[in-house]
Amino acid sequence: MTTDELLLPHRNAIDEIDATILQLLNQRATHARAIGELKGTGVVYRPEREAQVLRRIKELNQGPLPDEAVARLFREIMS
């Protein structure tokens, strides 16, 4: 079996996972937008909420990505 043939199932799985991640990111963005609309002219960014989300993500993380790498990804998602 060639390297390309060995890689193909992994690449296909990654493509499917990427599509799911994209769908979930858009669902998250929809809820974040709804929260922003509900807040109206109130404070939109709350550092304590960001810290709460990041703590929860780190607690849920089972690897192989290190906690800080996952936290960086979620900071970017939230921004």
Secondary structure, DSSP 4 states (H G I P E B T S, - for coil): --HHHHHHHHHHHHHHHHHHHHHHHHHHHHHHHHHHHHHTTS----HHHHHHHHHHHHHH--SSS-HHHHHHHHHHHH-
